[in-house]
Amino acid sequence: MDAKHALGEPRVLISRSALLHNARIVRQALTPGTSLCAMIKADAYGHGAAAVAQTLCPSDPSAESDLNDHPVRQTSRSNRSPVDALAVASIDEAAALPGSALPILIFRPLENAFIGRQRRKLEAAIRQGWVLTLCSPAAADDVARVALACGRRASVQVMLDTGMTRSGVCVEKLDELLQRIDSHASLRLSGLCTHFANADDPASEFTLEQTDRFRRATAARAALPGPKLICHAANSGALFHCPASHLDMVRPGISLYGIDPTGRPCQDRPLRPVLKWTAPLVHVRDVKQGTGVGYGQTWHSPRDTRIGLVPVGYADGYPRCFSNRAVVLVQGLPAPVVGRVSMDLTTIDLTDVPQANVGDEVTLLDDDPHSPASVYELARWSDTIPYEVFCRVGQRIHRVPIADDVAPRPQNAVPANEVA
């Protein structure tokens, strides 16, 4: 769906130019020789994985032939694509992507490979050459058997737990798992990885501690002759705050979508938010002072008031906790959310936007990081992080890729710190 066709409906605009700009910012921060793997799990953090993948992937399908020979295809700086690989959480997410010439890494650890659909999905993933994640010898045995039955060699990586205490093989059992993988001719070890617990905090020393632990645990294996193993650990926070963690590859997510990993705008990193969420104003009415609005009448008009209606609610990911709290933009001016956000509809106070009319575009989530409706503000109102704000935008909201901003930002927009 293009931007013009979606006009007049709730929609999320995805700026391709902002996405590519952020990829360049990330590239500039990398240690020379480090590859870039884009995290596009959870529908690209709510941005639409298909559109993001099409923007970040090369269009030349001929590059696909060497994927099984190397987990990350290295290209020259002059013709390097925006990213070198893509990563998702599950086989289902990988299968939903458009065809890509780039390697695809799947991070959900594989277990119980012979249960129901899991077996069929695993066979398809092995045939596609996607890199699968292992954390246990039993999983290695299962994947090896499936790969053997397929007549293919499965590409796998090992997730090592260096202190996150989530998924991953513990350091003491890494050698056992690597030996089990080596014992199966139907498995090809392509990489070793870990995940950081505190990388979003620039002051935390634990990221460097995890990096050192990972290096020590993997040094002997990485030094063996033969095809190079890709060692990777850094997410967006570590990418910017801990250069020692860059290793062979980094895996940024939130920074590619224009959000600083610290959870607030940063002047040192000119990231551009990629997503803008808008909806049409579908009704306007005048009410007298003292009129109750919405379920439970939790808000009464303190004056004669113009009430606007927006066709978005908590079923769309605009949460109920925004009731009587959030701010949207209409004609570049702030309009408070009044009354309870309901399942499909939200009411706003238009009294200070007297020229607003039915059909006007309402900005629920702005792509200006300093806007009173920025993702940083929405995260603050709902006591969460920008990741969750993006991921909960519902699937009935159309994702519309655009080449650039549809229109210039209104000059009369009010900065967040000037909204009461």
N, C-alpha and C positions, 0 to 999 in steps of 0.2 A: 504494500500500500504506500502510495507516495504522499507527500505533504499536502498537496492540493486536494486530493481525494479525501483525506482524513479531516480536512477543515470542517469545523462544526461538530466534531465528536471529541470526547475525551481521548487524548493521545499523548504519547511520550515521543518527543523529538530527539533523535540521536545524531549528534554532529560528527560526521566523518572527519572533518577537518580538525576538530578538537581532539579526536582519538589519535589521529596521526601526529598532531602536535605533541601530545603527551608521550607517544612512543619515542619521538625524537628527544624529548627532555630526558627520558629514562636512558636512552642510548648514550647521551652525553655524560651521564653519571657513572657509566660502567667502567670497570677496569679493562684496559685493552685486551682483546681476545676473548672476552666473556660473551656468551650467547644470551639471547633474550627469549624467554618462554612466556607467552601471554596466558594468564589465568582467565578462562572464560566459563568457569563452572557456574552453576545456578543461573543459567540463561544469561551468562556474562554479567553477573551481579545485577540482574534485572534489566539490563540494557538491550537484550535481544542477541543471543549468541550467534545466530545466523548472520545478522547484519554486521556484527563486530568481526566475525571470522572473515567475511567477504572483504571487509576493509583492510584487515591486517595481513591477509594471505596473498601470495603471488598468484597471478593468473596463468602462469605457464605450467600446464599439467605434465610436461616432460620431466620436470624435476622430481616427479614421484618415484622414478625408477630406482633411486639409490637409498630409499628410506630404510630398507632392511639391512643395508650395509653399515649404516651409522645412525645413531639415535637423533642427532641434530645436524642437519646439513649446514656446513660452513660456507658462506658466500663472501665474495670480495666486498670491501666497503663501497665500491663504486656502484654495484648493482644489488646490494643487500636489500632484502625485503624489510618492511617495518619490524617484523619479529621473525625469530628462527624456528619457533615451535609453538604449539597450542597445548593447553592442559585443561582437563575437565575432571569432575569428580567420579563419574560413572560411565559404564559402557553405553547406557542409554543416551547420556548426554553426547557422547562421541558420535553415536549413530545418527543423531538428529542434526549434525552439522552438515553444511554443504561440502561437496568434494573439495579436498585441500591437497596442495602439494607439500604441505609442511608435516613434520612428525606430530603425532598426537599422543600425549601422555595421560594416562588414567590413574588417578590418585587413590581411589577407594581401594583398600586392601582386599585382595581376593581370598575368599574362604568358601567352603561348601560348594565347590565348583560343579558338583554333580546333581544339584538340587534343581529340578524343574527347568524353568526358562534360563536359569543361570548357565547351564551347560551350552544351550544353543547360542546365547549371547557371547559366551566366551569363545566358542568356535569362530563366530563371525569376527570378533576382535582380533583373534590370532591371524585369520586370513587377511585382514586389513593391515596388519603390521603395526597395530597400535601398541605402545609400551604399557605393560601391565605392572602393577605394584604388588610386591610380595613382602610379607612380614613373618612368615613361618615356614618351616620345612614341610609341613603337611600341605600348605597351599602350593609350594613348589612342586610337590609330587602330583597334586591334582592337575595343575596347569600343564605339567609335562605330559601326563597321560592324554589330555585332550589334544595337545599339540601333535603328539605322535599319531593319534587317530585321524587328525586332519592332514597328516603328511606335511606339516609345516613346522618351522622353528619359531617359537614364541619369544618376542623381545620382552624382557622384564627388567625392572629396577627394584632395588631394595630400599625400603624406608627404615631408617635407623632412629630410634628414640634417644635423643641426647639431652633430654630434660623437659620436654613438653608433657610427657606422661599422658600421651593420648594414643595414637597408633604408632607402630614401628617396632622392630625387633630391638631388644635391649643390647647394649654394647657387648655384654659377656657372651651373648648367643649369636653374634653376627657371623663369626667364622663357621659355626655349624650350618647356618643357613646358606652361606656362600658355597660351602663344600657340597651341600645337597643340590644346589643349582648346577654346580660343575659336573655332578654325577649324571645329569640328564642331557643327552645329546640334543634333545628337542627344545632346550631352553638356551637363550642367548642373553647373558647379562649385559645390559647396556648402560646402567647408571646406578649411582648410590646417592641417597638424598636424606635430608632431615628437615625438621620444621622448627621455627623459633617461637618461644613463648612470650618474650617481652620486646620484640624488635621495634614496636611502635613507640617505645619510650627511649629517646636519645640518651638519657642518663643511665639507663640500665647497663650493667656490666655483664649480665647473664648471656646476652647474645654472643659476645666475644668468647665467653666461657664455653657455650655450646659449639661455636665454630671450632675452637681448639679441640674439644672432645671429639668432634666429627673428623677433623683432620687426623688425629692420632689413631682413631679406630679404622680409618679407611686408607691410610698412607701406604701400607704394604700392598694391598690389593690394587690400588690405583697405579702403583709403580711397576706392576708386572708387564712383561712384553705382550704385544698383541693389540687388538683394537682398543682405542682409548675409551675408558669409562668416563661418562659425564657425571661429575660430582656437583650437586646443586643443593642450595639451602635457602638463599635470600628471598624474602618477600619484599613488599614495597618499603616497609620500615627499615629492614636491614640493608636494602639497596642504597638508601640515602644515608643511613646513620652508621653503617659498619662495612666499609669497603673490603675489609679482610674476609668478609663472608661471600664475596662475589663468586669465587671459585670458577668453575667452567661455565656456569649458567645461572641466571637469576630468574625468579618466577613472580614478577609483579602482578598485582591484581588491581587494587583500589586506585593506585596512582595512574594507571592507564586510563581510568575513567575520570581523571581530573581531580581527585580528592587526595589531599595530603594525608599521609599515614598518621600524622600526629592528631588528626581529628579537628584541625582548624586551618584556616588559610595561612600560607607561608610565603612571604615575599621573596625568599631565596629560591623557591621552586615555582616558576610561573606555570603551574598546571592549569588546564582549562576544563571545567566540568563539562562532561559530554552530554548529559541528560537534562532535558527540560520537560516538565509535565504540565500540560495545559488542558482546559476543558471550556466549553462554551457557557456563557451565562444564559440559562434557559427560561428564567422568569424573574420579574422585578415587581414588587408591590410596596405600597406605602402603608405603614401601621402607626397607630397612635401611641403616645407615651404610655408605658405600663403594660403593653401587650406582651404576653408570654410567647416564646418561640421554641418549637421542637419538643421532643419527648421529655416528659417530666417538667416542662417549662422551667428549665434551669437558668434561663436568661430572660429578663424583661427589659423592654426598651426604655432607656432612661430619658428619651426624648422622642418626638415624632421621628420616625426612622424609615429609611428605604431598605428593604430586605431583598437580597438577591439569592437565587437558587442555582446551585452547581450540581450537575449529574454525576457526582463521585462520592463514594462513602467508604465505610470500613471494609466492605467486600472487595473494594478495589485497592486496598492497602493504604487508604488515608484514615488513620486510626481514630478510634473513638476518644482517645485521650487528648486529641486536638480540640475537643469541644471547648468553646469559650476561652481558647488559649492561642491557637495558631493565627497566622496572618497570611492572606493571599494577596496577589497583585491584580488590579484591574486598571487598565490604561496607565500602567506604571506606578499606580498609587496603592498604598496598603489598605486592605479591607479586612477587618477582623472576622474570624469565624465566630458566629454567635449561635447559641443553642447547641444541642447535642448533635454530633456527627452521626447520621444514621447509616443503614446498610448501603444505600444507593445514592443518597442525597446529602448535601451540606448547605447550610444557610450562612450568609455573610452580610455584614453591615455595610451598605453602600452610601450611607448618608454623606460621607466625606468624598465621595466620587460622584458628584451630582450628574455628570454627563453619561454615566454608565447606562447601557441599553442591552436588551436581549440580543444575543448573538456576539457580544463582546467576548474576547478571549480572557479567561481567568488563568493566571499562573499559580499553580499549586506548589510546584517545586521549581525554583529558578536556577538557571545555569550561571548566574553571577554569584561567586563565592561570598560576596559581601552583601547580598540581598537579604531583606528580612524574611524571605521565603527560600533561602538557600538550604541545601541538604544539611549543612552544619546546624542551622537553626531548627530544622525539623527534627534532627537527632536530639538536640538539647531539649526540645519540648516533650519528646517521648522518652527521655532518659535512656537513650541507646546510642548506637554508633551509625555513621553514614552507611556502612555496609548493609545493615538491617533495613534502613529506610529504602534503599534501592531494591533489595531483594523482595520486599513485601508488596511492591507495586503489582497489582493483579494482572492476570493474563487477558482479561477482557479490555484492558487498556491497550490500544494499538501502538506498537513500536514502529516509528516512521523514521528511517534513515534520511538525513538531508546532507547535501554537499557542504553547506555552511549555514550560518544563522539565517533563518527565514526573514527576519527583519532586524534592523538595528535596535539596540537596547534603548528603551525610553529614557530621555534625558532628565525627566522629572522623577525618576525612581528614588525612593527614600532609603538611605543606608540603614542597615539593621540597627545600628546603635542610636538611630533617631526615632525609632518606633517605640511608643510607650508600651 
